[in-house]
Amino acid sequence: MNIAISNNSEKPIYQQLFEQISAQILKGELEGGYILPPIRQAAQELRISVITVKKAWEELERCGLINTVTGKGCFVANFSHEEMLRLRDEMVLKQMATDTEYYKSFGLTIDEAIELLKKVYPS
């Protein structure tokens, strides 16, 4: 598990943690059955609050990406390739819906938004 927390980001730290771990799960970098570090250990290693890690782990579980087994820890859920793609697409579409509202607030058309996205999206 490779995590980089930015204190300068506008995103809350729990969200940075959630997004990075969920991306690693959905790209297959963290396989089904992988044991996440205990909350206290992760907080200590990342030098962040236990509450922040707990919130990220709860969000991962709410999305079905991890399962918590009392007394044993948090494990990455087992997914078929199709399930991983479906979950990835759901998460991306949710973010796109938020982003789209932002673009629309500036009066951008879909074509204008796509052209701007092409400028920042690495090929």
N, C-alpha and C positions, 0 to 999 in steps of 0.2 A: 504494500500500500504506500503510494507516494503522494504526499499532500504538501501543498505550498499555500500557506495562509498569508494574505496581505492585509495589514492593518490600515493601508491607505485606500482600500477598495470601498466603494459605496455599498457593496453587498455586505450584509451581516456575516459574521464569521461562521455561524452555524450553517448558513446557506452556502458559503464557499465550500465548507466541509461536505455537506450533503451533495452538492453538484459534482465535486471531484470524485467522491466515492461512487455515486450513482453512475457517472460516466465510465469509471473503471469497471464496474460490474457489467454495464450494458455493452461495453466493448470486449468483454470476455477476459479482461486483465485480472479480475478477481473472480475466480471460478466458484460455482456452487459448492457449498460446504466450507469455504474459506472462513476462518474464525477472525472476526474483527477484534482488535485489541480491546481489553476492558476499558470502560469509560474513563476511569481514573488514570489508567496508564496512557491512554491517548491524549488526555488533557495535559498530563505532565510532559509527554514527549513534544507536543505541539505548543506548549506554554500558553494554554488557554484555559478557560473556566470549565469545570466539570459540567456545569449546567449547559454550557454551549455544546459540548460533545453530546450530552444526553439528548438535547433538542434535535441535533442532527441525526442521531441514531433512531429517535422516535419517528422522524420524518421518513427515514429509509424504510422503517418497518411499516409505516402507514401506506407507503407506496408499494409494498410487497417485495421490496428488494432484499430485505434481510428478515430473518426469523430469530426471535429471542427464545432461548430455552433457559428457564429459571435454574440458576445454579451452575449453568454450563457456559453461557455466553451468547453472543450474537453471531449468527452464521449467515453467509450469503445464500440466498434462496437458489434452488436448482431450477433452471429454466431451459426450455428447448430453444433452439435458434429462433424459431418463429415467435415464441413468447418474448424473447429479448428484443426482437425487432418491433413487436407491437408496443411494448413498454417504452422503448426509445422513442418511437413515433408519437405516442401519447404525451410524453414529457416535452418533446420538441414542439408539438402543436400547441400545448398549453403556453409555452414561452412565446411562441410566435403570435398567439392571440394577444398577449400583453404588448408585445413589440408593435404589432399592427395598429393597435389603438394609439400608441405614441406617434407613429408615422402619420396616421390619419389626422391627428391633432395639428399637424403642420400643413395639412392640406395636400400631402403627397398622393399621387396616384399610385396604383400598384406597379406600373412600369417604372415610375421614378424611384420607388422604393427598391425595386429589383436592381436598377442601375447603380444605386448607391451601395447596396449590399455587395454587388460584384466588385466594387472598389476596395472593400475591406476583407472580403472572403478569400483566404489563400487558395490558390489554384492547385 
